[in-house]
């Protein structure tokens, strides 16, 4: 069957809502909290009207198997993507990334760099990106100051032996 990447429409809002709260998608997202339906619809409405964003659906025949989103800033675009649960680990991620690169060249010729941020434990996405021709350029580090200082305060509050 033919695999294609098409622009998302307003009718895709419910499908994307179903996918966004999948436990593995939440675990691999930088914001892991569950998303309410109302919040999703408000976000989706903003996304669909944002000229610097684009949402796509990956289809095999007539079956939706994944989604990809672009956020464009100048000549760069950050991507985010996911594959539906039953289609993971079957090569769809790599194929979607390849098709997305073609879409960007066709629809956004000023964009010359695609960027993907991936959590360290998300080895499936890391491998899909490498297999699609991406190169790892940097690693991002963060510190949760709330946790750091609360642990430090606990150490200071304990009496010395």
mmCIF file of the C-alpha atoms, coordinates in Angstrom:
data_MODEL
# 
_entry.id   MODEL 
# 
loop_
_atom_site.group_PDB 
_atom_site.id 
_atom_site.type_symbol 
_atom_site.label_atom_id 
_atom_site.label_alt_id 
_atom_site.label_comp_id 
_atom_site.label_asym_id 
_atom_site.label_entity_id 
_atom_site.label_seq_id 
_atom_site.pdbx_PDB_ins_code 
_atom_site.Cartn_x 
_atom_site.Cartn_y 
_atom_site.Cartn_z 
_atom_site.occupancy 
_atom_site.B_iso_or_equiv 
_atom_site.pdbx_formal_charge 
_atom_site.auth_seq_id 
_atom_site.auth_comp_id 
_atom_site.auth_asym_id 
_atom_site.auth_atom_id 
_atom_site.pdbx_PDB_model_num 
ATOM 1   C CA . UNK A 1 1   ? 0.000   0.000  0.000  1.00 0.00 ? 1   UNK A CA 1 
ATOM 2   C CA . UNK A 1 2   ? 1.072   3.546  -0.666 1.00 0.00 ? 2   UNK A CA 1 
ATOM 3   C CA . UNK A 1 3   ? 2.348   5.635  2.229  1.00 0.00 ? 3   UNK A CA 1 
ATOM 4   C CA . UNK A 1 4   ? 1.770   9.364  2.080  1.00 0.00 ? 4   UNK A CA 1 
ATOM 5   C CA . UNK A 1 5   ? 1.989   12.422 4.277  1.00 0.00 ? 5   UNK A CA 1 
ATOM 6   C CA . UNK A 1 6   ? -0.949  14.796 4.047  1.00 0.00 ? 6   UNK A CA 1 
ATOM 7   C CA . UNK A 1 7   ? -1.829  18.089 5.689  1.00 0.00 ? 7   UNK A CA 1 
ATOM 8   C CA . UNK A 1 8   ? -3.987  17.669 8.758  1.00 0.00 ? 8   UNK A CA 1 
ATOM 9   C CA . UNK A 1 9   ? -7.471  19.159 8.722  1.00 0.00 ? 9   UNK A CA 1 
ATOM 10  C CA . UNK A 1 10  ? -9.893  20.230 11.426 1.00 0.00 ? 10  UNK A CA 1 
ATOM 11  C CA . UNK A 1 11  ? -11.408 16.738 11.195 1.00 0.00 ? 11  UNK A CA 1 
ATOM 12  C CA . UNK A 1 12  ? -8.139  15.241 12.520 1.00 0.00 ? 12  UNK A CA 1 
ATOM 13  C CA . UNK A 1 13  ? -8.461  16.920 15.926 1.00 0.00 ? 13  UNK A CA 1 
ATOM 14  C CA . UNK A 1 14  ? -10.040 13.888 17.627 1.00 0.00 ? 14  UNK A CA 1 
ATOM 15  C CA . UNK A 1 15  ? -7.532  11.452 16.139 1.00 0.00 ? 15  UNK A CA 1 
ATOM 16  C CA . UNK A 1 16  ? -4.631  13.581 17.332 1.00 0.00 ? 16  UNK A CA 1 
ATOM 17  C CA . UNK A 1 17  ? -6.232  13.878 20.765 1.00 0.00 ? 17  UNK A CA 1 
ATOM 18  C CA . UNK A 1 18  ? -6.442  10.091 20.975 1.00 0.00 ? 18  UNK A CA 1 
ATOM 19  C CA . UNK A 1 19  ? -2.750  9.777  20.104 1.00 0.00 ? 19  UNK A CA 1 
ATOM 20  C CA . UNK A 1 20  ? -1.443  12.611 22.302 1.00 0.00 ? 20  UNK A CA 1 
ATOM 21  C CA . UNK A 1 21  ? -2.489  10.944 25.558 1.00 0.00 ? 21  UNK A CA 1 
ATOM 22  C CA . UNK A 1 22  ? -1.070  7.534  24.682 1.00 0.00 ? 22  UNK A CA 1 
ATOM 23  C CA . UNK A 1 23  ? 1.177   6.640  27.671 1.00 0.00 ? 23  UNK A CA 1 
ATOM 24  C CA . UNK A 1 24  ? 4.290   6.125  25.530 1.00 0.00 ? 24  UNK A CA 1 
ATOM 25  C CA . UNK A 1 25  ? 3.751   9.419  23.699 1.00 0.00 ? 25  UNK A CA 1 
ATOM 26  C CA . UNK A 1 26  ? 3.374   11.239 27.024 1.00 0.00 ? 26  UNK A CA 1 
ATOM 27  C CA . UNK A 1 27  ? 6.509   9.519  28.364 1.00 0.00 ? 27  UNK A CA 1 
ATOM 28  C CA . UNK A 1 28  ? 8.539   10.589 25.326 1.00 0.00 ? 28  UNK A CA 1 
ATOM 29  C CA . UNK A 1 29  ? 7.185   14.151 25.310 1.00 0.00 ? 29  UNK A CA 1 
ATOM 30  C CA . UNK A 1 30  ? 8.960   16.972 27.088 1.00 0.00 ? 30  UNK A CA 1 
ATOM 31  C CA . UNK A 1 31  ? 5.682   17.762 28.834 1.00 0.00 ? 31  UNK A CA 1 
ATOM 32  C CA . UNK A 1 32  ? 4.501   14.452 30.274 1.00 0.00 ? 32  UNK A CA 1 
ATOM 33  C CA . UNK A 1 33  ? 1.201   15.494 31.837 1.00 0.00 ? 33  UNK A CA 1 
ATOM 34  C CA . UNK A 1 34  ? -2.083  14.342 30.309 1.00 0.00 ? 34  UNK A CA 1 
ATOM 35  C CA . UNK A 1 35  ? -3.843  16.846 28.092 1.00 0.00 ? 35  UNK A CA 1 
ATOM 36  C CA . UNK A 1 36  ? -7.553  17.599 28.474 1.00 0.00 ? 36  UNK A CA 1 
ATOM 37  C CA . UNK A 1 37  ? -9.826  17.559 25.450 1.00 0.00 ? 37  UNK A CA 1 
ATOM 38  C CA . UNK A 1 38  ? -10.651 21.258 25.869 1.00 0.00 ? 38  UNK A CA 1 
ATOM 39  C CA . UNK A 1 39  ? -6.970  22.165 26.117 1.00 0.00 ? 39  UNK A CA 1 
ATOM 40  C CA . UNK A 1 40  ? -6.219  20.063 23.035 1.00 0.00 ? 40  UNK A CA 1 
ATOM 41  C CA . UNK A 1 41  ? -8.951  21.702 20.958 1.00 0.00 ? 41  UNK A CA 1 
ATOM 42  C CA . UNK A 1 42  ? -7.770  25.204 21.931 1.00 0.00 ? 42  UNK A CA 1 
ATOM 43  C CA . UNK A 1 43  ? -4.171  24.254 21.037 1.00 0.00 ? 43  UNK A CA 1 
ATOM 44  C CA . UNK A 1 44  ? -5.268  22.651 17.762 1.00 0.00 ? 44  UNK A CA 1 
ATOM 45  C CA . UNK A 1 45  ? -7.245  25.728 16.734 1.00 0.00 ? 45  UNK A CA 1 
ATOM 46  C CA . UNK A 1 46  ? -4.160  27.914 17.347 1.00 0.00 ? 46  UNK A CA 1 
ATOM 47  C CA . UNK A 1 47  ? -1.951  25.440 15.477 1.00 0.00 ? 47  UNK A CA 1 
ATOM 48  C CA . UNK A 1 48  ? -4.208  25.350 12.430 1.00 0.00 ? 48  UNK A CA 1 
ATOM 49  C CA . UNK A 1 49  ? -4.173  29.145 12.143 1.00 0.00 ? 49  UNK A CA 1 
ATOM 50  C CA . UNK A 1 50  ? -0.433  29.569 12.791 1.00 0.00 ? 50  UNK A CA 1 
ATOM 51  C CA . UNK A 1 51  ? 1.414   30.290 9.549  1.00 0.00 ? 51  UNK A CA 1 
ATOM 52  C CA . UNK A 1 52  ? 4.682   29.156 11.179 1.00 0.00 ? 52  UNK A CA 1 
ATOM 53  C CA . UNK A 1 53  ? 3.354   25.703 12.031 1.00 0.00 ? 53  UNK A CA 1 
ATOM 54  C CA . UNK A 1 54  ? 2.179   22.757 9.988  1.00 0.00 ? 54  UNK A CA 1 
ATOM 55  C CA . UNK A 1 55  ? 0.561   19.497 11.071 1.00 0.00 ? 55  UNK A CA 1 
ATOM 56  C CA . UNK A 1 56  ? 0.666   16.364 8.931  1.00 0.00 ? 56  UNK A CA 1 
ATOM 57  C CA . UNK A 1 57  ? -0.876  12.896 9.088  1.00 0.00 ? 57  UNK A CA 1 
ATOM 58  C CA . UNK A 1 58  ? 0.978   9.827  7.817  1.00 0.00 ? 58  UNK A CA 1 
ATOM 59  C CA . UNK A 1 59  ? -1.326  7.401  6.050  1.00 0.00 ? 59  UNK A CA 1 
ATOM 60  C CA . UNK A 1 60  ? -0.903  3.936  4.647  1.00 0.00 ? 60  UNK A CA 1 
ATOM 61  C CA . UNK A 1 61  ? -3.731  3.606  2.178  1.00 0.00 ? 61  UNK A CA 1 
ATOM 62  C CA . UNK A 1 62  ? -6.635  5.169  4.079  1.00 0.00 ? 62  UNK A CA 1 
ATOM 63  C CA . UNK A 1 63  ? -5.341  4.232  7.552  1.00 0.00 ? 63  UNK A CA 1 
ATOM 64  C CA . UNK A 1 64  ? -3.758  6.976  9.672  1.00 0.00 ? 64  UNK A CA 1 
ATOM 65  C CA . UNK A 1 65  ? -0.568  5.642  11.262 1.00 0.00 ? 65  UNK A CA 1 
ATOM 66  C CA . UNK A 1 66  ? 1.251   8.709  12.582 1.00 0.00 ? 66  UNK A CA 1 
ATOM 67  C CA . UNK A 1 67  ? 1.574   12.456 12.827 1.00 0.00 ? 67  UNK A CA 1 
ATOM 68  C CA . UNK A 1 68  ? 4.308   15.039 12.346 1.00 0.00 ? 68  UNK A CA 1 
ATOM 69  C CA . UNK A 1 69  ? 4.374   18.716 13.220 1.00 0.00 ? 69  UNK A CA 1 
ATOM 70  C CA . UNK A 1 70  ? 6.649   21.524 12.077 1.00 0.00 ? 70  UNK A CA 1 
ATOM 71  C CA . UNK A 1 71  ? 7.377   24.731 13.933 1.00 0.00 ? 71  UNK A CA 1 
ATOM 72  C CA . UNK A 1 72  ? 9.184   27.090 11.593 1.00 0.00 ? 72  UNK A CA 1 
ATOM 73  C CA . UNK A 1 73  ? 11.551  29.847 12.677 1.00 0.00 ? 73  UNK A CA 1 
ATOM 74  C CA . UNK A 1 74  ? 13.425  31.505 9.833  1.00 0.00 ? 74  UNK A CA 1 
ATOM 75  C CA . UNK A 1 75  ? 15.389  28.920 7.869  1.00 0.00 ? 75  UNK A CA 1 
ATOM 76  C CA . UNK A 1 76  ? 14.963  26.244 10.545 1.00 0.00 ? 76  UNK A CA 1 
ATOM 77  C CA . UNK A 1 77  ? 12.042  24.029 11.498 1.00 0.00 ? 77  UNK A CA 1 
ATOM 78  C CA . UNK A 1 78  ? 11.688  21.962 14.644 1.00 0.00 ? 78  UNK A CA 1 
ATOM 79  C CA . UNK A 1 79  ? 9.821   18.719 14.169 1.00 0.00 ? 79  UNK A CA 1 
ATOM 80  C CA . UNK A 1 80  ? 7.786   16.577 16.504 1.00 0.00 ? 80  UNK A CA 1 
ATOM 81  C CA . UNK A 1 81  ? 6.264   13.265 15.511 1.00 0.00 ? 81  UNK A CA 1 
ATOM 82  C CA . UNK A 1 82  ? 4.691   10.072 16.763 1.00 0.00 ? 82  UNK A CA 1 
ATOM 83  C CA . UNK A 1 83  ? 3.464   6.776  15.397 1.00 0.00 ? 83  UNK A CA 1 
ATOM 84  C CA . UNK A 1 84  ? 0.221   5.177  16.618 1.00 0.00 ? 84  UNK A CA 1 
ATOM 85  C CA . UNK A 1 85  ? 0.714   2.345  19.096 1.00 0.00 ? 85  UNK A CA 1 
ATOM 86  C CA . UNK A 1 86  ? -0.049  -0.595 16.790 1.00 0.00 ? 86  UNK A CA 1 
ATOM 87  C CA . UNK A 1 87  ? 2.313   0.621  14.040 1.00 0.00 ? 87  UNK A CA 1 
ATOM 88  C CA . UNK A 1 88  ? 5.426   1.356  16.133 1.00 0.00 ? 88  UNK A CA 1 
ATOM 89  C CA . UNK A 1 89  ? 8.752   -0.346 15.459 1.00 0.00 ? 89  UNK A CA 1 
ATOM 90  C CA . UNK A 1 90  ? 7.801   -1.153 11.855 1.00 0.00 ? 90  UNK A CA 1 
ATOM 91  C CA . UNK A 1 91  ? 9.800   1.521  10.004 1.00 0.00 ? 91  UNK A CA 1 
ATOM 92  C CA . UNK A 1 92  ? 7.036   4.123  9.776  1.00 0.00 ? 92  UNK A CA 1 
ATOM 93  C CA . UNK A 1 93  ? 9.025   6.698  11.735 1.00 0.00 ? 93  UNK A CA 1 
ATOM 94  C CA . UNK A 1 94  ? 11.932  6.645  9.308  1.00 0.00 ? 94  UNK A CA 1 
ATOM 95  C CA . UNK A 1 95  ? 9.573   6.777  6.313  1.00 0.00 ? 95  UNK A CA 1 
ATOM 96  C CA . UNK A 1 96  ? 7.620   9.676  7.812  1.00 0.00 ? 96  UNK A CA 1 
ATOM 97  C CA . UNK A 1 97  ? 10.825  11.619 8.455  1.00 0.00 ? 97  UNK A CA 1 
ATOM 98  C CA . UNK A 1 98  ? 11.877  11.062 4.830  1.00 0.00 ? 98  UNK A CA 1 
ATOM 99  C CA . UNK A 1 99  ? 8.488   12.213 3.513  1.00 0.00 ? 99  UNK A CA 1 
ATOM 100 C CA . UNK A 1 100 ? 8.495   15.182 5.866  1.00 0.00 ? 100 UNK A CA 1 
ATOM 101 C CA . UNK A 1 101 ? 11.860  16.356 4.523  1.00 0.00 ? 101 UNK A CA 1 
ATOM 102 C CA . UNK A 1 102 ? 10.403  16.285 0.992  1.00 0.00 ? 102 UNK A CA 1 
ATOM 103 C CA . UNK A 1 103 ? 7.297   18.207 2.118  1.00 0.00 ? 103 UNK A CA 1 
ATOM 104 C CA . UNK A 1 104 ? 9.463   20.884 3.710  1.00 0.00 ? 104 UNK A CA 1 
ATOM 105 C CA . UNK A 1 105 ? 11.496  21.274 0.516  1.00 0.00 ? 105 UNK A CA 1 
ATOM 106 C CA . UNK A 1 106 ? 8.283   21.619 -1.519 1.00 0.00 ? 106 UNK A CA 1 
ATOM 107 C CA . UNK A 1 107 ? 6.225   23.778 0.828  1.00 0.00 ? 107 UNK A CA 1 
ATOM 108 C CA . UNK A 1 108 ? 8.882   25.756 2.729  1.00 0.00 ? 108 UNK A CA 1 
ATOM 109 C CA . UNK A 1 109 ? 11.851  26.273 0.387  1.00 0.00 ? 109 UNK A CA 1 
ATOM 110 C CA . UNK A 1 110 ? 13.421  28.839 2.750  1.00 0.00 ? 110 UNK A CA 1 
ATOM 111 C CA . UNK A 1 111 ? 13.818  26.136 5.413  1.00 0.00 ? 111 UNK A CA 1 
ATOM 112 C CA . UNK A 1 112 ? 17.198  24.458 5.090  1.00 0.00 ? 112 UNK A CA 1 
ATOM 113 C CA . UNK A 1 113 ? 17.540  22.761 8.493  1.00 0.00 ? 113 UNK A CA 1 
ATOM 114 C CA . UNK A 1 114 ? 15.260  20.373 10.372 1.00 0.00 ? 114 UNK A CA 1 
ATOM 115 C CA . UNK A 1 115 ? 15.757  19.926 14.098 1.00 0.00 ? 115 UNK A CA 1 
ATOM 116 C CA . UNK A 1 116 ? 14.409  17.200 16.358 1.00 0.00 ? 116 UNK A CA 1 
ATOM 117 C CA . UNK A 1 117 ? 14.710  17.130 20.138 1.00 0.00 ? 117 UNK A CA 1 
ATOM 118 C CA . UNK A 1 118 ? 14.524  13.665 21.674 1.00 0.00 ? 118 UNK A CA 1 
ATOM 119 C CA . UNK A 1 119 ? 14.689  12.462 25.251 1.00 0.00 ? 119 UNK A CA 1 
ATOM 120 C CA . UNK A 1 120 ? 17.720  10.290 26.067 1.00 0.00 ? 120 UNK A CA 1 
ATOM 121 C CA . UNK A 1 121 ? 15.621  7.175  26.762 1.00 0.00 ? 121 UNK A CA 1 
ATOM 122 C CA . UNK A 1 122 ? 13.741  7.429  23.429 1.00 0.00 ? 122 UNK A CA 1 
ATOM 123 C CA . UNK A 1 123 ? 16.134  5.216  21.503 1.00 0.00 ? 123 UNK A CA 1 
ATOM 124 C CA . UNK A 1 124 ? 13.506  4.299  18.864 1.00 0.00 ? 124 UNK A CA 1 
ATOM 125 C CA . UNK A 1 125 ? 13.198  7.947  17.767 1.00 0.00 ? 125 UNK A CA 1 
ATOM 126 C CA . UNK A 1 126 ? 16.945  8.440  17.951 1.00 0.00 ? 126 UNK A CA 1 
ATOM 127 C CA . UNK A 1 127 ? 17.470  5.465  15.637 1.00 0.00 ? 127 UNK A CA 1 
ATOM 128 C CA . UNK A 1 128 ? 14.705  6.561  13.258 1.00 0.00 ? 128 UNK A CA 1 
ATOM 129 C CA . UNK A 1 129 ? 16.281  10.013 12.996 1.00 0.00 ? 129 UNK A CA 1 
ATOM 130 C CA . UNK A 1 130 ? 19.751  8.590  12.362 1.00 0.00 ? 130 UNK A CA 1 
ATOM 131 C CA . UNK A 1 131 ? 18.337  6.172  9.762  1.00 0.00 ? 131 UNK A CA 1 
ATOM 132 C CA . UNK A 1 132 ? 16.553  9.079  8.046  1.00 0.00 ? 132 UNK A CA 1 
ATOM 133 C CA . UNK A 1 133 ? 19.825  11.016 7.663  1.00 0.00 ? 133 UNK A CA 1 
ATOM 134 C CA . UNK A 1 134 ? 19.794  13.237 10.741 1.00 0.00 ? 134 UNK A CA 1 
ATOM 135 C CA . UNK A 1 135 ? 23.031  13.779 12.647 1.00 0.00 ? 135 UNK A CA 1 
ATOM 136 C CA . UNK A 1 136 ? 23.309  14.211 16.385 1.00 0.00 ? 136 UNK A CA 1 
ATOM 137 C CA . UNK A 1 137 ? 24.717  17.708 16.856 1.00 0.00 ? 137 UNK A CA 1 
ATOM 138 C CA . UNK A 1 138 ? 24.319  18.395 20.539 1.00 0.00 ? 138 UNK A CA 1 
ATOM 139 C CA . UNK A 1 139 ? 22.927  17.146 23.786 1.00 0.00 ? 139 UNK A CA 1 
ATOM 140 C CA . UNK A 1 140 ? 20.712  19.216 26.017 1.00 0.00 ? 140 UNK A CA 1 
ATOM 141 C CA . UNK A 1 141 ? 21.087  19.227 29.785 1.00 0.00 ? 141 UNK A CA 1 
ATOM 142 C CA . UNK A 1 142 ? 18.718  20.630 32.356 1.00 0.00 ? 142 UNK A CA 1 
ATOM 143 C CA . UNK A 1 143 ? 18.572  20.947 36.096 1.00 0.00 ? 143 UNK A CA 1 
ATOM 144 C CA . UNK A 1 144 ? 15.382  20.993 38.127 1.00 0.00 ? 144 UNK A CA 1 
ATOM 145 C CA . UNK A 1 145 ? 16.309  23.596 40.714 1.00 0.00 ? 145 UNK A CA 1 
ATOM 146 C CA . UNK A 1 146 ? 13.305  22.740 42.850 1.00 0.00 ? 146 UNK A CA 1 
ATOM 147 C CA . UNK A 1 147 ? 14.635  19.226 43.383 1.00 0.00 ? 147 UNK A CA 1 
ATOM 148 C CA . UNK A 1 148 ? 18.236  20.295 43.745 1.00 0.00 ? 148 UNK A CA 1 
ATOM 149 C CA . UNK A 1 149 ? 17.580  22.833 46.469 1.00 0.00 ? 149 UNK A CA 1 
ATOM 150 C CA . UNK A 1 150 ? 15.071  20.693 48.340 1.00 0.00 ? 150 UNK A CA 1 
ATOM 151 C CA . UNK A 1 151 ? 17.635  17.855 48.512 1.00 0.00 ? 151 UNK A CA 1 
ATOM 152 C CA . UNK A 1 152 ? 20.322  20.309 49.624 1.00 0.00 ? 152 UNK A CA 1 
ATOM 153 C CA . UNK A 1 153 ? 18.017  21.762 52.291 1.00 0.00 ? 153 UNK A CA 1 
ATOM 154 C CA . UNK A 1 154 ? 17.246  18.277 53.579 1.00 0.00 ? 154 UNK A CA 1 
ATOM 155 C CA . UNK A 1 155 ? 20.981  17.529 53.910 1.00 0.00 ? 155 UNK A CA 1 
ATOM 156 C CA . UNK A 1 156 ? 21.534  20.794 55.774 1.00 0.00 ? 156 UNK A CA 1 
ATOM 157 C CA . UNK A 1 157 ? 18.559  20.193 58.099 1.00 0.00 ? 157 UNK A CA 1 
ATOM 158 C CA . UNK A 1 158 ? 19.824  16.788 59.245 1.00 0.00 ? 158 UNK A CA 1 
ATOM 159 C CA . UNK A 1 159 ? 22.002  16.916 62.346 1.00 0.00 ? 159 UNK A CA 1 
ATOM 160 C CA . UNK A 1 160 ? 25.601  15.832 61.847 1.00 0.00 ? 160 UNK A CA 1 
ATOM 161 C CA . UNK A 1 161 ? 26.553  12.519 63.448 1.00 0.00 ? 161 UNK A CA 1 
# 
